[in-house]
Amino acid sequence: MYIVPVFYVLLISINFSASLKTVHDDDLMNLIRSETYVITLFSSKNCAECDNFENAVTSLEEEFTKSFNGKAVKVINSQLTRLYSPTKEPLLVFFRHGIPLLYNDVPSEELILHTFLNNKEPVVKELNDETFEHLTQAATGATTGDWFVMFYSPDCVDCQRLQARWETVGAQVKSRMNLARVNKAVGGAATADRFGITEVPSFILFKLGKLYRYQIKKYDIASFVSFAQEWYKNMKPERIPLPKTPFDELVDNVVINLQENILLVQITAAMFAATLAIYVLLKFMKRTPQKPKSTKKGDKDK
């Protein structure tokens, strides 16, 4: 008579005690480096929404292991949270080969599993001066589709914090366009110069032979997706410049060097002008005939 109630009490207590393994920031970084797939819940204490996410992820642990050998953990009050998103906990991040993808929806087991299964590989492509035109075909017809490109540099903190969001944007629009990054400082300087990129992060949408600059100072996922799908129509389209030839780059380098060394050029020009003036003066003095000395009459009679 008392077996059934006791059984249910035990079952309920087991379910409520089930939770994700808690790790510290250092342990998480080691996991990300050593494991191919890591699902991480950034949580905080006394957070009801965090508990809802934890319940959903806990229920999916077996499926994660079976589908892609994924490890699921949580960190509480992590210092790394702001590195992946400006929002507060809960934050669910899927690391694939160390590259983060944000889960940007409600704590639904079905949606979480669908999102992760469909994005097991990173979406954003890394382009440089050698591969940009070949892959995007921006100036020759764009038969590879539309491209939304972020220009960044390794020393840009905002750029680092955007990586997870940029991957998430890519996951949401990958059926319509390609997302990419170009390192302005290393490997992509010529491409950045081609499109007039002077600061990072900067974003350009290449669509149907035109480029549209993202000039909105909002770096959230919804704003990027909205721009890529519709909002770009409010921006003035620009003609896509052709890639520079080696001669163009040589001329540009000469001009840049001259601009950077303008003082040296001015000093050199002044010295040359002074030298030329002295040379002309000496030539003039040599060619001027000297008048003969006059003799007095008295001297002539002697």
MITIVO-584997 format. One record per residue (C-alpha): residue in one letter; x, y, z. Coordinates in steps of 0.001 Angstrom, whole numbers, plus 500000, padded with zeros to 6 digits. Example, Ala and Ser with C-alpha at 12.3 -4.5 7.8 and 13.67 -1.06 7.14 Angstrom:
2
a512300495500507800/s513670498940507140/
This chain:
302
m500000500000500000/y502913502361500695/i505199501031497941/v503739503126495119/p503948506491496928/v507495505758498053/f508454504781494491/y507115508010493070/v508864510037495748/l512140508366494849/l511531508889491113/i510724512562491585/s513776513109493772/i515994511459491153/n514579513655488386/f515019516819490386/s518536515896491397/a519549515313487756/s521641518228486594/l524498519142484311/k528060518702485444/t529379521996486820/v532849523116485746/h534984526210486292/d536207528538483557/d539637526877483317/d538056523425483030/l535719524699480324/m538588526108478263/n540399522766478510/l537246520965477372/i536812523295474401/r540405522652473350/s540260518869473779/e536717517968472691/t535182518405469235/y531703519256470531/v530900520920473851/i527472522201474875/t527809524804477621/l525122526434479708/f526263529694481255/s524078529890484339/s523651531869487551/k522214531164490972/n518530531763491727/c517665531991488032/a514408530278487045/e515088530599483310/c518520529041483850/d516824526056485488/n514485525687482502/f517444525560480134/e519296523124482367/n516317520757482449/a516068520846478650/v519791520270478101/t519932517537480762/s517136515676478982/l519147515823475757/e522500514643477134/e522027511077475946/e520987512289472485/f524022514597472303/t526323511672473101/k524661509369470598/s524385511893467729/f527778513588467807/n529566512549471008/g528857515951472541/k529748516830476129/a527243518959478083/v528344521068481070/k527412524249482894/v529368527095484460/i527920529370487123/n528625533111487178/s531364532667484574/q533733535464483615/l533550534181480042/t529874534966479504/r530490538444478069/l532970537000475609/y530144535273473757/s527153537544474311/p526332540888475969/t523188539436477516/k522946537976481009/e522538534320481876/p521151531929480811/l523321531575477737/l523543528314475818/v526609527929473583/f527500525088471240/f531270524828470637/r532221523055467387/h535988522613466992/g536315525477469480/i534089527852467467/p531015529045469413/l527400529094468207/l524696530732470320/y521321529116470832/n519027532095470363/d515560530771471234/v513317529462474008/p514406526465476177/s512773523823473979/e514336520368473725/e513153519959470134/l514492523346468979/i517810522932470788/l518429519490469276/h517376520651465794/t519673523703465971/f522714521736467096/l522230518804464719/n521942521189461757/n525003523212462712/k527621520664463737/e530160522415461526/p531088526128461594/v529213528242459055/v531353531373458695/k534146531116456111/e537542532739456609/l538642534706453524/n541873536516452675/d543414538470449794/e544106535299447818/t540686533656448239/f538236536559448478/e537518537219444796/h537849533569443807/l535199532427446305/t532840535409446338/q533150536377442653/a531988539782443864/a533199541708440802/t532462539085438157/g528835538104438672/a528651536436442101/t527562533023440847/t528388531668444312/g525507533680445816/d525275536651448153/w527943537262450789/f527737539068454132/v531288539824455264/m532738541061458548/f536126542794458538/y538012542363461816/s541447542385463430/p542878540182466202/d543441543131468572/c539804544297468334/v537897543285471498/d534482543958469950/c535444541724467018/q536304538847469351/r532994539206471167/l531147539128467850/q532415535732466726/a529643533717468400/r526931536126467239/w528305536155463687/e528227532343463625/t524625532453464851/v523665534899462099/g525288532543459607/a523287529602460927/q520031531551460550/v520612532780456988/k522798530020455517/s520018528866453200/r519958532340451600/m523570533560451637/n527168532980452718/l528784534555455772/a532503535239455970/r535239537105457846/v538314538931456586/n541247539692458858/k542130543287457996/a545456543110459816/v546728539728458658/g546153538356455182/g543301540653454204/a544836544123454110/a544534544507450326/t540885543410450365/a540085545804453187/d541798548618451280/r539867547698448135/f536573548342449908/g537715551360451899/i537679549656455296/t539408551950457788/e538021550661461096/v536849547367462556/p534457545767462967/s532938546688459604/f530308544796457628/i529436544692453916/l526666542800452128/f527581541813448551/k524401541231446586/l523699541042442848/g526797542939441801/k526367545741444364/l527639546286447887/y525683547595450863/r527458548851453968/y526052547956457378/q526132551347459100/i523854550513462025/k525543550661465425/k523639547620466661/y525518544344466765/d522759541988467893/i521721538900465947/a518247540177465031/s519623543405463518/f522173541563461363/v519562539086460114/s517068541879459384/f519680543828457405/a520697540794455360/q517116539941454465/e515358543288453992/w516919546339455646/y519788546583453146/k517263548053450686/n517304551262452739/m521026551727452082/k522548553290448981/p524060550561446798/e527662551023445690/r529526549711442674/i531914546896443545/p535487547986442741/l537646545634440726/p540585543943442441/k543757545997442187/t546471544920439788/p550088544513440987/f550887547853439316/d548023549556441202/e549342548160444473/l552871549351443629/v551626552880442940/d549580552861446139/n552600551760448149/v554716554528446659/v552042557122447452/i551655555810451004/n555415555867451546/l555594559414450236/q552744560503452495/e554326558848455506/n557672560466454742/i556480563890453577/l558918565680455898/l561821563741454453/v560644564628450956/q560427568313451855/i563923568335453382/t565338566504450360/a563662568956447976/a565008571948449942/m568532570523449937/f568316569841446221/a567081573391445537/a569903574882447651/t572524572744445925/l571183573717442521/a571230577420443443/i574878577212444600/y575843575342441459/v574212577975439207/l575831580783441166/l579316579273440834/k578817578744437118/f577775582351436693/m580796583637438599/k583213581626436464/r581748582926433219/t581804586639434206/p584949588309432574/q587143590472434815/k587803594096433708/p591551594921432873/k593342597170435261/s593709600774433960/t597258602300433702/k598080605911434617/k599631608286432023/g602658608967434159/d603485605355434385/k603159604984430606/d605806607748429884/k608390606203432114/
